[in-house]
Amino acid sequence: MLVYMLGHNPAEFGIVPSREGFVAFKDLLKALHEEPGWRYVCQSHINEVLLGKGRFLFEIENGCIKTRERNWKMDLEGSFLESVPRILFTPVRRRAHPVVLEKGMIPAPGKFLVLLPDEDMALRIGRRQDPKPVLLRVEGEKARKEGVLFYLFDSLYLCEEIPARYIAGPPLPEKIPKALTEKERSSADDIRLGAAFSAGTFSLDLARDTAPHRRDKGKKQKGWKETARKMRRRKG
């Protein structure tokens, strides 16, 4: 199964290897868990394979794995497409939804955005990062005509940027402002104050301060009552 996923058709599983063919173990496991009968597999099972007779079929590097022999190619040097589907789909995390609609999409360094003509496959890939991803529609052909470069990796369309003007998706949820009660406002203030002491600072506990001049500040010394009584007697 590992040889087929990594060496024959990674795109079938929504996997995009690096230019050298490597796939992160965590990404491999997420894709493998979607296949019937393979949900039980964990890193230790893969380690057993890598220690067994099949170890010579694979290479390991920095938490990633690849097969020594591959029957697929990824040619991204000047092989951009001259035609793409009119509409493509791509999933995003829910928390990224507002930002993407406003600013567009740019992948992490060294990676590509993955777009698909198949909604179901797009959601399948999206659920690896978010249980309820947001599915966005991208005007693929219009973007291509206006200068966005697309590459094909089997059934997956790859690109390095999608400006916001080509992206459409579900409307953003409206936030209804609510007036805070006095109790809620007090609670919110407490939370803000508490947060102020969590970012590299601390609240000062005088009982634990080792500096005597601060520890004793504001304290009445032992025997102060007796001293005060003696002073009153003298005045009397």
C-alpha positions in Angstrom: 0.0 0.0 0.0 2.8 2.4 0.8 4.6 1.7 -2.4 1.4 2.3 -4.4 0.5 5.6 -2.5 4.0 7.0 -2.7 5.4 5.5 -5.9 2.5 5.0 -8.3 -0.3 7.4 -7.8 -0.1 9.9 -4.8 -2.6 12.3 -6.5 -5.3 9.6 -6.2 -5.1 10.1 -2.5 -4.8 13.9 -2.6 -1.1 13.8 -1.8 1.3 16.3 -3.4 4.9 15.2 -2.7 7.9 17.6 -2.7 9.9 18.0 -5.9 12.2 15.2 -4.6 9.2 12.9 -4.0 9.1 13.2 -0.2 5.8 13.1 1.8 5.6 14.0 5.5 4.6 11.0 7.7 1.7 12.9 9.2 0.3 13.7 5.7 0.7 10.1 4.6 -1.1 8.8 7.7 -4.0 11.2 7.3 -4.5 10.0 3.7 -4.0 6.3 4.7 -6.6 6.6 7.4 -9.3 7.5 4.9 -8.9 4.1 3.1 -11.2 1.2 4.3 -9.3 -1.2 6.5 -6.3 1.1 7.1 -7.6 3.3 9.9 -5.6 1.3 12.5 -2.2 2.1 11.0 0.1 4.4 13.1 3.7 5.5 12.9 4.9 2.4 14.6 3.5 0.2 11.9 5.3 2.2 9.3 8.5 1.9 11.3 8.1 -1.9 11.3 8.0 -1.8 7.5 11.1 0.3 7.4 12.9 -2.2 9.6 11.8 -5.2 7.6 12.6 -6.7 4.2 10.9 -3.8 2.4 13.2 -1.1 3.9 15.2 -0.9 0.7 12.2 0.4 -1.1 12.0 3.6 0.8 14.1 6.6 1.8 13.6 8.6 5.0 14.6 12.2 5.6 13.5 14.8 8.2 10.2 13.2 9.1 9.4 12.5 5.5 9.3 9.3 3.3 9.6 8.5 -0.4 9.9 5.4 -2.6 13.2 4.9 -4.4 11.4 4.1 -7.6 8.5 6.3 -8.8 6.1 5.9 -11.7 4.9 9.5 -11.7 6.5 12.8 -12.7 6.1 16.3 -11.4 7.3 18.8 -14.1 6.7 22.3 -12.9 9.4 24.0 -14.9 7.7 25.9 -17.6 4.9 23.4 -18.0 2.0 25.6 -17.0 -1.4 24.8 -18.4 -3.0 26.6 -21.3 -6.5 25.5 -20.3 -8.1 24.7 -16.9 -11.6 24.0 -15.8 -13.9 27.0 -15.5 -14.5 26.3 -11.8 -12.2 24.6 -9.4 -12.6 23.9 -5.7 -10.3 24.3 -2.8 -10.9 23.8 1.0 -9.8 26.2 3.8 -10.0 26.1 7.5 -13.0 27.9 9.0 -10.8 30.4 10.8 -9.0 31.3 7.5 -12.3 31.8 5.6 -12.6 35.6 6.2 -8.9 36.3 5.5 -8.9 34.3 2.2 -12.0 36.1 0.9 -10.3 39.4 1.6 -6.7 38.8 0.7 -6.6 35.6 -1.5 -4.5 32.5 -1.0 -0.8 32.0 -0.8 0.7 28.6 0.2 3.4 28.0 2.7 7.0 28.3 1.5 8.0 25.4 -0.8 4.4 24.3 -1.3 1.5 24.7 -3.8 -2.1 25.5 -3.5 -4.2 22.4 -4.5 -7.4 22.9 -6.5 -9.7 20.2 -7.8 -12.7 19.9 -10.2 -14.2 17.4 -7.8 -16.0 18.9 -4.7 -16.0 15.6 -2.8 -12.3 15.1 -3.1 -11.7 18.7 -2.2 -13.7 18.3 1.0 -11.9 15.0 1.7 -8.6 16.8 1.6 -9.9 19.7 3.7 -11.1 17.4 6.5 -7.5 16.4 7.1 -6.9 19.9 8.5 -10.4 20.9 9.8 -13.4 18.6 10.6 -15.7 21.1 8.9 -13.7 22.9 6.2 -15.1 25.7 4.1 -15.3 24.8 0.4 -14.4 27.7 -1.9 -15.0 28.1 -5.6 -12.2 29.5 -7.8 -12.7 30.9 -11.3 -9.9 28.8 -12.7 -10.1 29.7 -16.4 -10.6 33.4 -15.8 -7.6 33.4 -13.4 -5.4 31.6 -16.0 -6.3 34.0 -18.8 -5.4 36.9 -16.5 -1.9 35.6 -15.6 -2.3 33.0 -12.8 -0.1 30.0 -13.6 -1.5 26.5 -13.1 0.3 23.2 -13.2 -1.2 19.7 -13.4 -0.2 16.8 -11.2 -2.3 14.0 -12.4 -5.9 15.1 -11.3 -4.7 17.9 -9.1 -4.3 21.5 -10.2 -1.5 23.4 -8.5 -0.7 27.0 -8.3 1.4 29.4 -6.3 -1.2 32.1 -5.7 -4.9 32.9 -6.1 -5.9 36.5 -5.7 -9.1 37.2 -3.8 -11.0 38.5 -6.9 -11.2 34.9 -8.3 -12.5 33.3 -5.1 -16.1 32.9 -4.0 -17.5 31.0 -1.0 -20.3 30.9 1.6 -21.1 34.3 3.2 -19.3 35.1 6.4 -21.4 34.7 9.6 -22.6 38.0 10.9 -21.6 38.9 14.4 -24.5 40.4 16.3 -23.2 42.9 18.9 -24.6 42.3 22.4 -24.6 44.8 25.3 -22.7 43.4 28.2 -24.3 43.2 31.6 -22.4 44.7 34.6 -21.4 41.1 35.6 -20.3 40.2 32.1 -18.3 43.4 31.8 -16.6 42.7 35.2 -15.8 39.2 34.1 -14.4 40.4 30.8 -12.2 42.9 32.7 -10.9 40.0 34.9 -10.1 38.0 31.8 -8.2 40.8 30.3 -6.2 41.4 33.5 -5.5 37.7 33.8 -4.3 37.6 30.2 -1.9 40.4 31.0 0.0 38.2 33.4 0.3 35.2 31.0 2.6 36.7 28.4 6.0 36.5 30.0 5.0 38.4 33.2 3.9 37.4 36.6 1.9 38.8 39.5 4.0 39.6 42.5 3.4 37.6 45.7 5.0 39.5 48.6 5.0 36.4 50.8 7.4 34.7 48.3 9.6 37.7 47.6 13.1 37.0 48.9 14.1 40.7 49.1 13.6 41.7 52.8 13.0 45.4 52.1 10.0 44.5 49.8 8.8 41.6 51.8 8.5 43.6 55.0 7.2 46.7 53.4 3.7 47.6 54.8 4.0 45.0 57.6 3.8 46.0 61.2 6.8 44.5 63.1 6.4 42.1 65.9 5.9 43.8 69.3 4.5 47.0 67.9 1.5 46.9 70.3 3.9 46.8 73.3 5.9 49.7 72.0 2.8 51.8 71.4 1.6 51.1 75.0 4.9 52.1 76.5 4.8 55.4 74.5 1.3 56.1 75.8 2.3 55.5 79.4 5.3 57.9 79.1 3.0 60.6 77.7 0.6 59.9 80.5 
